[in-house]
């Protein structure tokens, strides 16, 4: 059963003067707003023990703090919080800035889990979203309702006290789900630094954290989500917390980092997750001549791809033959030519190669070869743009090593072990979607991002001391242009290579 972390208590207000028998059924009494001045209030403290639930009436001092928050072009809000509610800090403000850039339909609805002070919900409301929010902390609910009132925003009746999961399932009509995830490790030493209500609000759970619980809930049979639902989470990524991006990747969700803040040695990111392809099914074939040719029949809009279990006439650059060994990966993605408005086919190719090499724990040899640690070719990426407004990205990768007609090839069994091609496809599909799938709600990465990830993938290959020769001149690779060209420096000049013709790779002996 989902609920509060074990051994942690939770505060509940007394319902008038009635006898409290089940604290979970007691609503927040401050539903019409929050206290506007410091005061003492009566609450009930609930503690779980071996003999059951112990309830005791305690006196709590409430201290109010007021802060103004502004986003240019969006609005300004006055936020009041109590000493038992998480106030807007840099992670909250980062999330608000991300939210302010979201686009939406005319009748979009959002859900905020753990509304805290209510700032994020107020930003959403100010932008025209329909908002439903809830929090396990009754003081947070009271603050959010009161802040809604104080800032002239409607919707306070859509703010609820509830724990995530069984008490408050995600509404089916929601297009956006937001949660600034708890990030603190469980206080196993019971240090008492946090008050109990803060402990509940800020402590993550072990073994996947609240992030995995949310994921399990979203993929449960009881909830029918919109195929295009966007989930935006604030997560600690360095050092990695219990809630992990990888859990979402393995379930077929794509993701894109939307914002980042560093606090000393910690990195916190706002990450947008969506189902890869937003429900668009993969075209799967038993056999074909070439997935690049099969992809010609795919639509040019949306996220469409074809995957074949075998391929008899695969091709590489300049229509060269590609040996397609049984068990390998043969797939092509059909992308909108709108990508070419901001980036070149060459950069699309190197960026796709970066994704594939990352998934395969391998390296990329410019411009499109995927190679193992010894530089032996494992696969390749091919990009073709057409007059019909479509870009096709083909990926062919070997599963096992081979030698045929003097050609030596490696496979992902060297780096990943015995993994089926369908799993490799899912990982690559999600990675390419993160780069190229156009999600209307969030922005595409900037062009510098594509260049950076391409150079990072290429650097793993260049770290072996690889040089380039063209004619009698020897060059040292030094970077990658925004067009996907390889920047090299020789003894007398700097050159941008845009094609493989006339060049040779070799490993320096010095």
N, C-alpha and C positions, 0 to 999 in steps of 0.2 A: 504494500500500500504506500502510495506517495504521501509524504507529509513532512513534518519538521525533522531535521536531523536528530538522530537518537541522543538522548540525555539532555537535550536542550529544552528549556521552557519557553513559553510564549505568554505575553500579556493579553488579557481580554478585559474590556470594560464591563462593569456591572450593568445589567439591563434593569434600569430603575431600581427597585428594592426587592426584586424577585430573588428567590433562591437559585443559585447557579448550580446546575446539575451537569451540563455538558458545555464546556467552554467553547467548543467548535461551533455551537449554534447561537452564540451571543453576538449580535451585530455591533458595529462601532456606534457608540452613542453620539459622537461628534460629527454625525453625517451631514449636518447643515453647515459645517465649516470647521476651522481650527481655532483654538484659543488665540486671541489677539494680544494677550499679555501673559506674563509669567503667572503660574498658578499651581496649586497643589490639587491633585485629583486622586480619587479612589480607583484602584484597579485590583484585579485578581491575578495573582501569580499562579500559574499551573506548572507543576513539576511531575514528571513521570518517574515512578519508582517501582520496585519489585511488587509492592502491595497494591499498585494501581496509581491513580492520579490524586495528588495532594493539592488542594486549593487553599490559598491563604490571601486575606485582604491586606494590601500594602498601600502606603502613601508614597506617591511619586511626585517629585518636583519637576515641573515642566518649564523649560527655559526656551524662549523664542529668539530666533536669529533671523534677520532680514537681509536679503541681498538682491541687487538688481543685475539682470542679465540681458544682453542685447545682441542681436544678430542683424547686421546691416541689411536693409531691404526686406526684412521679415517682420521684426517687431522688438519690443522691449517688455520685460516682465519683472514683476516684483515677486520674489520667492521667499516665503517664510517657512522655516523648519524648526522643529523642536530638537532637544538634545538626544532624542532617541530615534531620529530619522536621519538617514544618510543625506547630507547636504550636497548641492551641486559642486562637484570637484572637476578636475581637468578631464577625467574620463567621461563624465556626464556632458560636459561642454563639447568635447570632441564628438560625442554621439549626436548632440543637437546640431552641430555644424553639418554632419553627414545628412541628417534628416532634412535640413533646410535645402539641400540640393536634390532631393528626391523628386521625381516626376510621378504623376498618378493619373488615373482616370477621373471622370467627373463624379463618380460615386464610390470612391475607394474607402475601404474601412481598414483600420489598424488596431492591433492589440498590443498593449505594453504590459509585459510581465515585470513585476517589481517596480511600481511607479515611483516609489520614494517620495521626493518633494513634489513631483508632478511636472517638473520642468519639461521633460521630453514630451509628455502628453499635451502640454500647453503649446509647445512649438508645433506639434502635429495639428492641433485644433486651429491654430492661427493660420495654418497653410490650407485649411479646408478639409482635412481628413475627418472622417467619423472615427471616434476613438472609444475603445473599451479598455479599461485598465484595472489592474488589481494588485494587491500586495498582501503579504502575510502579516505585515506589521500594521495594527490598527491605527497607530499614530501617523504612519505614512498615508493611509487612506484619508484620514482626517485632514492632513496637510494638503494633499492633492485636491480634495474637494474645496477646501478653504481657499487655496491659491487660484483655482478655477474661478471661484466667486470674485475674489479680490481683483482679478485681472479682466473681469467682464466677459469670461468665456462660459458658454453653456456646456453641459455635459457632465456636471458633477454627479448626477444620478447614475452615470455609467462607470463609476469608480467603486470597486467592491473590495471587501476584505475576504481573501480566500487564499488557500495554498494552491500551488500549481498542480494540475493533474486532475484528480477525481472531483474536487470541489468546483473547479472552474475549467471546463474543457474549452479548447480554442474554438470560437465560432466558425462555422463552415464558410461564411461569406468573407472572412478576413483575407485581404490580399497582402498584408504586411504584418509581421510579428517581430517585436523588438524586445530585447532583454539585455540589460547591462548585467551580465552574469556575475554571481558571487565569485570571488577570486582568492579569498584567504584559505590557507590550509586549515584543516580541522584542528582545533586547539586541544590536542591530546593531553597536554600538560595542565589543562584547566587553569590557565594563568590568571583568569579574571580580569584581563585587560579590557575586554568588551563586556558591555551590559548584555543580558540575555537576548533582548530583542535585536540588538546589533549583531550578535552572534548568529542568530537565525538568518538575518538579512544578508550578511557579508561572507559567510562561510560556505565554501564549496564542499562537495562530497567526494570521497575517494572513488576509484574504479569507474572513471568516465565522467564524473561530475554531473552537475545539473544540465550541461550541454547534451550529454548522451540521454538523460532522462527526457529532455525536450524532444530529441530526435526520435526516440522510441515512441513517444506520445504522438508525434506528427505522423509517423508511419503506421500507427495502430489502425485497426479496422474500424474503430469507433468514430474516427474523424475523417470526413471527406473534404480535403482541402482543394482550393483552386489550383489548377495545374501550374499557374504562373505565380504562386505564392512566393514572396521574398521574406527571408528570415535574416534579420540583422542583429548580430550579437557583439557585445564587447567582451573580448577574451584576452587573457594574459598569454602571450606567445613566447616570451623569454623572461625567465625560464618557463617552460611550458607547464601550464596548470593541469588539473584533472580533466577539465573540458578541453577537448582536442579537435583541431580542424580535420585530422586524419579520419576520425570517426565518421564525419560527414562525407568525405571523399569515398570511403569504402562502401557507403550506402548509395552511391550514384548521384551525389550533390556536387555542383560546381560552386566555386567561391571566388570572391574578389576582395582584396583589402581596400577599404574605403577611407581609412584614416588611421593614424598611428601617433602614439605619445610614448615618450620614455621617461621613466622615473628612476633615476639612478641606474641600477643594473637590470631593471625590469622594463619590458616592452609590452604595451597594451595596444591592441588593434581593434578597430571596428570592422567587422567582416560581414559581407553580404553573401548568403547562401541561397541557391535555387536548384531545383531539380534540373539536371542536365537536359537541355532540349525542351524544357517545360512540358514534358509529356509526349513529345514527338517520338514515335517509334523508329527504331533502327531497321532499315531494309536489309534483311539477312538472306544470303544466297548460299546454296550448297556448293556451286561452282560457277565460274564465269571466265571469260577471256581476260578482262581487265576491269577492275573496280572503277578506274578513271573513266572508262567508256560507259559503264553501267550508270555512273553518276550523272551522265548527260540528261537522263530522264527525271532527275530529282528537281524539285522546285528551287527557285533562286532566292526565295525569302524564307526566313525561319532557320531552324537548326536541323539540317537533313544530312544523313550519312548512310553509306552502303558498306556492308561487311560481308565478305565471302570466305567460306571455309577453305576454298582452293581457288587458284588462279593459274590459267594456262598460258597467258600471253601478256604478262606484266611488262611495264616499260619504265625506264629511268629518264635521265636528262638526254635531250637530243634523240629521243625515241630509241635509246639503247635498250637491249633486252635485259629483263630483270628475272633472275632465277627465283621462282616461287616454290620453296620447299614445303612439303606437306607439314601441317601443324603450325605454320607461321601465321603472321597477321597480315591481312590484305584488306585495306579499307580506304575509302575516299569520303571526304566531307565537302559538301556544296555550300559555299559561303557567298554572301551578297557582295556584289562588286562595289557597293558603297564603301567598303574597306579601302579601296584604291583611291578614294578621295583624300585620305590622310596618310597612307603608307604605300610603299612600293611592293610589288610582288616579291622582290628579293628579301625584304625585311619580313614579310609574311612567312616566307620559306625558312629563314633562319630562326624565327620565333617558334614556328611549329617544330623545327628540329630541336630547339631547346627543350620544349615540352617532352618530346619523345625520348631524348637522351636522359632527362631527369627521371622519367618513369622507369626507364630501363637501367638506371644506375650506370650509365655509359658516358661517352663523350660525343661531341659533334665535330666533324671535320668540314670546314667551310667548303661549299655553302650548304650541302644537303645530306652528307653521309653521316650515318650513326655508326660509331666504331667502338670496339672494346678497349680495354686498358692497353693492349699491345698495338692498337691502331688497325686491327683487322675489322673489315666492314661487317656490321651486324644488320644494317637496314638503311633505308633512305627515305627522304621526303621530296615529293615532287609537287610543284605549284604550277597550274595552268590557268590563265585568265582567258576568257572568251568574249566574243562579240555579243553574246546574249545576256550580258550583265551578271555573269556568274564566275566565281573563282573556285577552282577545285583543288583541294589539298589531298594528295594521295600519300599513304604511308604503307610501306612494305618492310616487315621485319622478320628475320629468321628466328625460329625457336631453338634450333640445334645447329651446331657447327657442321661444316661439310667441306669437301674438296671435289670439284667437278670441272673437267676440261681445263685444268690448270688454274681454276679460280678457287680461292680459299675464302670461306665465309664463317663468321662466328654467329652465336645465337644468344638469346636472353637466358637460356638455361645456365650460362656461365655467371650471370650477375643476379638473377632472380630465383634460380632453381626451377623446380617443376611446377610452373604456373601455366594454366590453360590460357589460350589466346583470347577467350572471351573476357577474362579478368584483365589482361593487358589492354584490351580494347577499351574497357570501361574506364581505366585509369587515364588513358590517352584522350578519350572522349571528354572526360571531365576537365582535363588540363587545357585542351584546345577550346572548349566552351568558355573557360575562364578568360581566355585571351580574346576570342573572336565572337562569341555569342552576344548579340546586341540585346540587352535587357533594358527596356524602356525606362524602368524606374531608377537605374543607376547609370553612372557615366562609364564610358569605355576608358581603358588605361590610356595615358598620354603616350606619344610616340617614343619618348625617351625610355619609357619602361620596356618596350619591345626591344630596343637596342641594347639595354642593360642586360636583360635575361639572355639575349643571343650571345653577347660577349662573354657572359659568365659560363655558358655551356661550351663555347669555343675555347675558353681559357683552360678548361680541363684537358683538352687535347694539346694545346700549345705548351702546357707546363712540362711536357716530355722533352722540350728543347727543339721543337719542330721549326724548320725554316722553309722558305719558299724560294725557288729559283725560276727565273724567266730569261731564257737565253743564257748569257754568261753572268748576269747580275743575280746576286743573292740578296734576299730581302728578309727582314724580321717583322712578323705581324705585330702591330701595335694597337689596333682598334677596329671598330666596325662603324661604318657610316650609317646615317639615318635612312639610306637607301638599301642597306644590306650589303654594301660593298666592303671588301676586306682592305683595311688600311695597312700598308706595309712601308717600311723605311729601308732604303739601301744605303750605299756609301755616299751617294751624291744627291738623292732626291727621295721624295715621298710619293707613293703611287697608290691609287685606289683601284683594286682589282674587282671587276664586275663579272668575270667569267673564268672558267677553269682552263680555257684553251691556252696552250703554250706554257703553262706553269707546272712545276713539279714540287711535291712535298718531300722533304727528307729530314732526318734527325741529325742534328749537329753532333759531331764527335768531340768537340772541345768541352 
